[in-house]
Amino acid sequence: MGSSAKKKKDKKKDFQKPRLKVGKARPKPANFTDTSFRSKAIVLNQQSITTAAPSAISQFAHHVSLLSSRTDSQRRDSLSYLATAIATRPTNAPLQQPVSVLLPKVLPLTLDISNGVRVQLLKLLRALPPSGVEDHIGHVLLWVRAGITNLAADIRSSASDMLAWALDCAGDALVSCAGGWVKTLKSLIIMQGWPVASTPQAWSSMKTSFGKPGSDVKTLAKSLNTMASFLQAGLHDNRYVEERQSSSWGWPLNNVEQHMISRRSNCYAYLNLFGLPLDAESQIYEDRSDRQRVFAQKFQKAIERGLEAAKQEAGEVGRAAAGVQKVISDGMKDFDEMDCQ
């Protein structure tokens, strides 16, 4: 048989149908692997067996490292674990990690595209002790301002909740930090879609890239309520309780609160002795009268004009605008307009 005939015969084998006989099994293919065996144990070349579970501190640090994961569900679950671990720690027990270490890790999630991640972030922030957050309120405010001026409506809404939490934790420190008064007021005005300038030309040519502010009534009402809380912290004197208690002591303890040691960790921050020169918007306004003066000079007319437009919508938005107007009138009623001249 020649080579050509052999090749033809081999080719025909591939197309020939095997003849099956009754009572006999089908022929097994050439690459068949027998898997009918059973084994009671699986042997691994390398394995680590330990009876000691990881400690709570190591698990906490592990979940902190997972906050930068690319998976939304992983970031959400890690934030949920951290919030539960902080909230359920024993009374008077220290945090698993200092607030100064946690905040730089969790604050970038303010701009996360996942709503579930932002919800868990807010739960984690609310579990932190307010005393530890107060010293880092300036860093928190940077991310809050980035959130309330974001193009995404859901991120702006989450940032409003975050600003409300920061005001509850350290409202006085928030409006007194560098840029805490002027920059935050500007961000809140931009969030409403109002122009900062109060001139008629600015209002007639106003074009906001956020869409119509009244398209979502609940979001607009929430942002107005947040503005009211911010103005309440900045324009109202929140120390009236201490002053009333000290004034009831009588002579020689009159104005004793002016001579007591400050409760702030950096009570001379407004002097900016060792920092970089501050611009006009980054100035520190610790005194309420200074905040009233800046508000009257730069923001009051623009905000009041925007509130008048918001009142025309009535409903929930109108009530929120009326609440902001009441906060402004109560906070500025003892302000001397001659100071603005």
Solvent accessible surface area in square Angstrom, and as a share of the most:
residue,aa,sasa,rsa
1,M,176,0.79
2,G,46,0.44
3,S,83,0.53
4,S,73,0.47
5,A,45,0.35
6,K,121,0.51
7,K,130,0.55
8,K,135,0.57
9,K,110,0.47
10,D,65,0.34
11,K,135,0.57
12,K,127,0.54
13,K,121,0.51
14,D,115,0.60
15,F,178,0.74
16,Q,118,0.53
17,K,183,0.77
18,P,81,0.51
19,R,231,0.84
20,L,108,0.54
21,K,137,0.58
22,V,158,0.91
23,G,84,0.81
24,K,144,0.61
25,A,97,0.76
26,R,181,0.66
27,P,93,0.58
28,K,146,0.62
29,P,86,0.54
30,A,118,0.92
31,N,131,0.67
32,F,100,0.42
33,T,100,0.58
34,D,86,0.44
35,T,108,0.63
36,S,92,0.59
37,F,153,0.64
38,R,236,0.86
39,S,81,0.52
40,K,212,0.90
41,A,70,0.54
42,I,157,0.80
43,V,134,0.77
44,L,99,0.49
45,N,156,0.80
46,Q,168,0.75
47,Q,119,0.53
48,S,108,0.69
49,I,148,0.75
50,T,102,0.59
51,T,144,0.84
52,A,76,0.59
53,A,89,0.69
54,P,89,0.56
55,S,67,0.43
56,A,69,0.53
57,I,100,0.51
58,S,52,0.34
59,Q,66,0.29
60,F,1,0.00
61,A,41,0.32
62,H,103,0.46
63,H,38,0.17
64,V,9,0.05
65,S,71,0.46
66,L,44,0.22
67,L,7,0.04
68,S,100,0.64
69,S,29,0.19
70,R,239,0.87
71,T,73,0.42
72,D,55,0.28
73,S,46,0.30
74,Q,58,0.26
75,R,24,0.09
76,R,89,0.32
77,D,72,0.37
78,S,0,0.00
79,L,0,0.00
80,S,40,0.26
81,Y,70,0.27
82,L,0,0.00
83,A,12,0.09
84,T,78,0.45
85,A,20,0.15
86,I,0,0.00
87,A,72,0.56
88,T,100,0.58
89,R,68,0.25
90,P,98,0.62
91,T,122,0.71
92,N,151,0.78
93,A,26,0.20
94,P,117,0.73
95,L,31,0.15
96,Q,40,0.18
97,Q,32,0.14
98,P,82,0.51
99,V,12,0.07
100,S,54,0.35
101,V,66,0.38
102,L,1,0.01
103,L,2,0.01
104,P,68,0.43
105,K,106,0.45
106,V,1,0.00
107,L,0,0.00
108,P,57,0.36
109,L,16,0.08
110,T,3,0.02
111,L,58,0.29
112,D,16,0.08
113,I,143,0.72
114,S,21,0.13
115,N,86,0.44
116,G,27,0.26
117,V,0,0.00
118,R,8,0.03
119,V,67,0.38
120,Q,31,0.14
121,L,5,0.03
122,L,26,0.13
123,K,103,0.44
124,L,1,0.01
125,L,1,0.00
126,R,148,0.54
127,A,28,0.22
128,L,5,0.03
129,P,36,0.23
130,P,74,0.47
131,S,88,0.57
132,G,21,0.20
133,V,0,0.00
134,E,71,0.32
135,D,91,0.47
136,H,58,0.26
137,I,8,0.04
138,G,31,0.30
139,H,73,0.33
140,V,0,0.00
141,L,1,0.01
142,L,99,0.49
143,W,65,0.23
144,V,0,0.00
145,R,28,0.10
146,A,41,0.32
147,G,0,0.00
148,I,0,0.00
149,T,49,0.28
150,N,39,0.20
151,L,129,0.64
152,A,37,0.29
153,A,56,0.43
154,D,70,0.36
155,I,11,0.06
156,R,22,0.08
157,S,22,0.14
158,S,26,0.17
159,A,0,0.00
160,S,1,0.00
161,D,38,0.20
162,M,6,0.03
163,L,0,0.00
164,A,37,0.28
165,W,13,0.05
166,A,0,0.00
167,L,18,0.09
168,D,125,0.65
169,C,26,0.16
170,A,7,0.06
171,G,13,0.12
172,D,60,0.31
173,A,14,0.11
174,L,0,0.00
175,V,0,0.00
176,S,4,0.03
177,C,23,0.14
178,A,47,0.37
179,G,1,0.01
180,G,0,0.00
181,W,1,0.00
182,V,2,0.01
183,K,61,0.26
184,T,0,0.00
185,L,0,0.00
186,K,58,0.25
187,S,11,0.07
188,L,0,0.00
189,I,0,0.00
190,I,75,0.38
191,M,16,0.07
192,Q,0,0.00
193,G,5,0.05
194,W,24,0.09
195,P,22,0.14
196,V,45,0.26
197,A,53,0.41
198,S,41,0.27
199,T,68,0.40
200,P,82,0.52
201,Q,129,0.57
202,A,22,0.17
203,W,40,0.14
204,S,96,0.62
205,S,76,0.49
206,M,74,0.33
207,K,191,0.81
208,T,49,0.29
209,S,94,0.60
210,F,42,0.17
211,G,42,0.40
212,K,163,0.69
213,P,58,0.36
214,G,28,0.27
215,S,92,0.59
216,D,72,0.37
217,V,71,0.41
218,K,153,0.65
219,T,29,0.17
220,L,15,0.07
221,A,1,0.01
222,K,68,0.29
223,S,4,0.02
224,L,0,0.00
225,N,81,0.42
226,T,7,0.04
227,M,0,0.00
228,A,16,0.12
229,S,50,0.32
230,F,0,0.00
231,L,0,0.00
232,Q,77,0.34
233,A,11,0.09
234,G,0,0.00
235,L,0,0.00
236,H,37,0.16
237,D,49,0.26
238,N,75,0.39
239,R,131,0.48
240,Y,129,0.49
241,V,58,0.33
242,E,75,0.34
243,E,64,0.29
244,R,157,0.57
245,Q,103,0.46
246,S,5,0.03
247,S,75,0.49
248,S,89,0.57
249,W,135,0.47
250,G,28,0.27
251,W,213,0.75
252,P,94,0.59
253,L,84,0.42
254,N,80,0.41
255,N,95,0.49
256,V,33,0.19
257,E,47,0.21
258,Q,125,0.56
259,H,155,0.69
260,M,122,0.54
261,I,167,0.85
262,S,54,0.35
263,R,215,0.79
264,R,76,0.28
265,S,95,0.62
266,N,95,0.49
267,C,43,0.26
268,Y,134,0.51
269,A,34,0.27
270,Y,106,0.40
271,L,88,0.44
272,N,49,0.25
273,L,118,0.59
274,F,199,0.83
275,G,44,0.43
276,L,150,0.74
277,P,128,0.80
278,L,58,0.29
279,D,86,0.44
280,A,65,0.50
281,E,57,0.26
282,S,15,0.10
283,Q,71,0.32
284,I,32,0.16
285,Y,28,0.11
286,E,53,0.24
287,D,71,0.37
288,R,45,0.16
289,S,56,0.36
290,D,48,0.25
291,R,9,0.03
292,Q,8,0.03
293,R,78,0.28
294,V,4,0.02
295,F,0,0.00
296,A,23,0.17
297,Q,92,0.41
298,K,93,0.39
299,F,0,0.00
300,Q,39,0.18
301,K,146,0.62
302,A,1,0.01
303,I,0,0.00
304,E,54,0.24
305,R,101,0.37
306,G,0,0.00
307,L,0,0.00
308,E,93,0.42
309,A,51,0.40
310,A,7,0.06
311,K,72,0.30
312,Q,154,0.68
313,E,92,0.41
314,A,61,0.47
315,G,44,0.43
316,E,77,0.35
317,V,2,0.01
318,G,10,0.09
319,R,166,0.60
320,A,9,0.07
321,A,0,0.00
322,A,49,0.38
323,G,32,0.31
324,V,0,0.00
325,Q,44,0.19
326,K,130,0.55
327,V,22,0.13
328,I,2,0.01
329,S,56,0.36
330,D,46,0.24
331,G,0,0.00
332,M,21,0.09
333,K,160,0.68
334,D,91,0.47
335,F,27,0.11
336,D,78,0.40
337,E,128,0.57
338,M,139,0.62
339,D,85,0.44
340,C,37,0.22
341,Q,169,0.75
